């Protein structure tokens, strides 16, 4: 049998012990913040019925769905299942399917992988984790405020400076109305969503290709070029939506979106948000199910695109037979956050799984150190005992390769004195402690 070269699919990654320690640091930080706002964890299957997924993400999203081929008797039939594209649509399905078991408003979070048949590139993977937090069953913008607060807190804990961008899909609908193209909301939104990647002129070209009139494109170009503070943008947009554009058309839904933004920014002013927050009229987020506030978060000190995003959806559960149930949520892109923390060297130095290695000189030394190792583990310290008596050089090399910061070498002298000898491998500091003096040992290991 020929030897096969090991490989994994493009756009996926293996995670070693060091990577997993860092990823769990991200997950644990995010979980801890979610829980302080009363959110509890659920999980849904990796695969969903294809009917659950299709038509929820727009035409481009449907193209990126991984379809699962049938097997066995149905192998010749069309795929019936697909890998989940995000966690929001499965969440809506879950709410409807389990509506008798949950209390509204229902606050949940999920930390699970999703899959997209995208072209792999820097910061973009085919398999990646999302950390979603959603509340469904209320239209109160207190929930939008809490999402912004959680974003602010999570990235402060991780040490990442971020900018928070906020818009409202009703405002985007207003764009289409005053541009004289109310039937082209999706086309306009999809084009605007590419503004950062292709620039304003290319966005205008794409809208023209979709049949938008030159006068309408000029109105949208005017909006996307607005500068200034929140109040200045708000005043300019109100004027346009009240009929002040070249078209003379007004937009009630656009004004409603501005009113919601005004309320949300007022709540943020009342509570105080440390990260810079901007009303970004170019923010579109191309998912079709958003109906209200939309969010996007970018790292200020590392170029990688959005690391967090979400928004409000008013009738996502209606697709599954439970209409008029409004929800709002946001998703933290764990893989991109990992890349940012790595690039900025922000991971703590103390994430190694093992804190102390007991070297083994022989059978007597092994029996002596085992009770000490047991006591330290009971105190919450990650401890390894080298499994066999071998050259100390080999045991030191093991500690170095694993990044274990402390090593304990004990021979007949330490056994006779009832002590353990511990060395800090980074500083070279070495001390002997009574084997029973756990507080002193723990203090040295910190």
N, C-alpha and C positions, 0 to 999 in steps of 0.2 A: 504494500500500500504506500503510495507516494506521501511524502511529508508535506503537510499543508501549512502555508505561511499564515500565522494568526493575524486576524484583522477584525475591525468593527466597521459598521456602516458609516459613510460620511455624514457629518453633522451630529454624531454622537460621541460620547467620551467615557472612558473609564475614570473612576475616582479612587485613588489610593488612600492610605490611612491618613496622610497629612491633609489631603484635599477634603476627606470626609469630616475630619475634626474642624476644618474651617467652614465647611458647608453647614455643619450642625451648629456652629457658632452663629451663623446667619439665621438659620431656622429658629433656634432657641431665642434669639433676640427678638425676632418678629413675633413668635408665639407669645412671649411674655408681655409684649405691648398689646396684642389683640385681646388677651385675657383680661387686662386691666380695664377694658371697655365693655366687658360682659359677653364677648364672643366665645363660642365653644366650637370644637373641631368635629367635622364629619369627613368621610371619604366616600368616593363614588368609583365605579369600575373604570379600568383603563379603556375598555371598549364600550361604545354605546350603539344602539340601533342606528343605522345610517339615516333613517327618517328623523331621528332626534336631532341630528347635526346639520343636515342639508338645509340650505335656505336661511340659516341664522346668521351668517357672516358675510353675506354679499357674494357676488359672482366670483370675485378674486379669492375670497376665503374658501368657497366651495372647491376651488381648484387645488387648494393646499391640504385638503383632507386626505389622510391616509386611509384608504379603503382596505378592508380585510377580506381576502378571498375565502369563499366557502370551501369546506373539505367534506370528504365522505360522499354521501348520496347526493348532496346538493352542489358538488364541486363545479358543475357546468353552469350553474345559475349565476346571476349578477350578484356582486357583493351586497350583503345585508347589514353589515356592521362596519364601524370605523373607529379608529383611535380618536380619543377626544382632542379637539382643537384648542379648547380652553376649559376653564372650570365653571364658567358662569352659566352656560346653557345646561350642562349636567345638573347644576345647582337648581335651576328653574324646574327641570324635570323631577328632581328629588322632592322639591317643595310640594308639587302637585301630587306626586305619588304617595307622599307621606303626610298629607295635609291634616289627617285626623290625629296625628301623633305630635304635632308641633304647636307651639304657642306663638301667636303673632303680636308684635313684630318678631320675626325669627332672625336671630343674629348668629351667623356661622362663619368659620374660616376653614380653608382647606390648603394643605401644602402637599402637592402631588405633581407628577410629571404630565406634560402635554406634548403633542406631536404635530408637526407641520411639515408638509412636503415642500419645503422652501430650499432655495439654493444656499448651501452652507457658505458662510463668510465670517469675518471677524465680528464677534458679538451676536451672531445669528446661528442658531442650531436647529436641527430637526427634532431633537428630543431635549426638552428643558423643563425645569421646575417652575411652577407658579405658586405664589403664596397669596391666595385670594381671601379677602374679607368682605362680606356682604351682609346687608340687612334688608329684609323684604317684609312688606305689610304696612308701610307708613310712607307718607310723602313729605314728612318734616325735614327741613334742611339742617336740623340739628345733626342728622346723620352725615350729611356732606361735611359739616364742620368737624365731626369726629374723625372722618377719614383723613382730612387735612392734618388734624392734630396727631393722628397715628403716624402718618408719613413724617411729620416734623420730629416726633419722638424717636421713631425707629432709626432714622438717619443720623440724628444727634447721638444716639447710643453707639452707632457704628462709626462715628467720626467722619461722615461724608457730608460735605457741603452740597446742598441741592437747591435747585430752583423749581418752584411749583407753578405750573401753568394751568389756568382754568378758563373754560369757555362754556357755552351752553348750546345744545343742539337746536333749541328753539331759535336762537340767534342765527344759526346757519340756515334754518328754514326761512327766516326773515330775509337773509341774503337772496335766496332764490326768488322770493316774492317781489322784492323791490327791483330785482334784476329782470323782472318780467318772465321768469321761467320757473313757476311754482312746481311744474311737473319734473324738473331736473334737479331736485334736491340731492338725490344720491350721486348723480354725475358730478355735481358741484363739490359735494363733500369729499368724494374720492379724489378729485383733482387737488383740492386745497390740502388734503392730508399729505400730499407729496411735496408741499412747498419747501420744506427744509432740504429735501433731497435734490429737487430739480430747478428750484428758483421760480420767481413770479412769472417770468415770460413763458416758460414751459407750461406752467399751470394754465395760463391764458390760452396757449395753443391747444392744450388738451380739452379745455372747455369749449373752444371753437369747434374742435373735431366732434364733440358731443352735440353740436347744433345750437349752442348758446349764441345769441345775437351779440354783435360787437358792443352795442349800448349796454347790455347786461354785463358783459365781461368788464367794461370800463367801470361800472358801479362796484363790482366785487373787487377789482383792482384798487379802487379808491379806499375801500374798507380795509383791505389787507395792508395798505400803506400807512394807516393811521398810526401816529406816535403819541407819546405823552403818558401822563399818569392815569390811574383808574378813573378818576372823576372827569378828566379831559376826554378820554375815550368814550366814557359813558354818555357825556353830553353830546358828542359828535354822533354817536350811534342813535341816540334818541331822536335827534333831528332828522337823520336819514329815515328811520323807521316811521316817523310821523309824516312822511311824504316829502322830505327835503332833498331827495336825490334827484338826478336828472330825469328819471322816469316819472317822478311825481307820485309813485305808488307808495301807500303806507302798508305797514305790517303789524297786525295785532299780536300775532304769535312771536314776532321778533321783539316787540315791547315787553311781552310776558317773560321772555328769556332774559332780557335786561333787568327786569324787576327781580327775578330769582337771583341773578348775579349780585345785584345790589344788596339783597337780603343776606346772602352768604358772606359777602365781603364785610358787611356790618357785624355779623356774628364773629368773624375772624378778628376784626378790630377789637371787639369786646373781650375776647379771651386771650388774644396775643399769640401770634405765630412767629417763631424765631427765623425760620427760613424765608427768603424772599418769595412773595406770591405775586403773580402777574395775571391780569386778564389778557389772555392771548387770543385775539380774534382770528388768528390763522390756525388755531388748534381745531382739528376736525375729528380725529380718531375714526377710522373708516368702518367701524362695526355698525351695522344697520339698526341694531336693537336699542341704541342709546336715544333718549328722548329729552333729557334735561342737562344738568351739569355734567361736564366731562373734564377729566384731569389727566395731566401728564407731568412726570417728574424727571428731571435730568440732572446728572452730576455736573457740578460747576468746574471741577478740577480734572476731569477725565473725559475724553471724547469717546462716546460709545452709543449715543442715541438714548432713547427713553429707557429708564430703569424701573418705571412704575407708571401705571395708568389705569383709568377706569371711568365710570360715569353712572348716571341714573337711567334706568329702563322702566317704563311705566306698564308694559303689558307683555313681558317676556313669557310669563306663565300662561297667558291666554292661548298661546300656541298649543299648550298641552291641556286646555280645557278649563283653566281657572283664570278668567279675565279680571282686569282692573286691579291687579295686585302690584303696586309700585315697589321697586327696589333700587338700591344703589350700592355700588361696590368698587373696590380698587384692587389691583393685582401688583404684587412686588415681583419683579423678574429676578429670581435668585441667582441665575447664572451670570447675568450681566452685573449684578451687585457684587458677586464673587470676583469678577474680572476687575471691577473698579477698586475693590479693597486690595486685591493683589497688586494692581498697577500703582496704587498710592501707598503701598506697604503699611496698611492700616490694621492688619490682623494682629491680635495680641501675641506676644511671644510665649504665652503659657498655655497654648492649646494642645500640647503634646498629651497623649493618652497616659503615658507612664511617667511618673515623677521620680521614682527611685528604683534602681536595680540592685538587688543583693547578688554580689558575686559569690561563687561557690568554690571553696578550696578542697572540700572533701565531704565525706558522709557526716562526720561530727559537726562540721560547720553548717551543713545544710539543716540538720535537725535543730541546731541552735537558732538559726535565723527564721525558720518557718513560723514559730509563734509570734515573733516580732512583726513579720510581714502580715500575719493575720490581724494583729491588733491595729496596724496602720491602715489596712484596708477597711476595717470596721469604723475607723475614724474618717473615712472618705478619701484616703490617699491612694492613687493608682500605683501599685507596686508590682514588680516582676522579680521572681527568683530565677536565676539562670538555671536551666534544667540539668546541667551536668558539670562535673568538675573538669575543668580544662584550663589551658594557659590563660593567665590574666590578660595578656595582650588581646586575645580573641574576645574576651568578655568586655574589655574597654572598647574595642572596635564595634561590638554589637550596640553598646550604649550610644556611641557616637553616630552610628548609622541611623538609629531610631530617634535621635535627638533627646535622649534621656538625660536630664540635667544633673542628677545625683547618682552616686554609686556608693555602695557600702561593702567594704572588704573586711571580713572578720576571720581571725585565726585563733590559735590556742590561747594567746594572750588576752584577747577580748572575751573569750569564753570564760577564762579564769576570773577576769575582773567583772563579769556580768555587764559588759558594755557592748555598744555597737559603734563602729567607726564609719562616719559618713563624709564623703568628699563632694564639694561643689565643683563640677567639671569645668564650668566656665571661669570661675574666679580662682580655683585652686585651693580655696579655703577648706580645711579638714578639721573635724571635731569628733571627740568621743563622748557618748552619752550613756548614762545608765539605761539598760535595755527597757526598764519599766517606766522611764521618764518620758511618756508620750508627749506631754505638752512641750517639752524642750525640743524634742525631735521634730514635731510638727512646726514649731516656730522656725527652725533652721531650714526646713524644706519649702517654706513660703517664699 
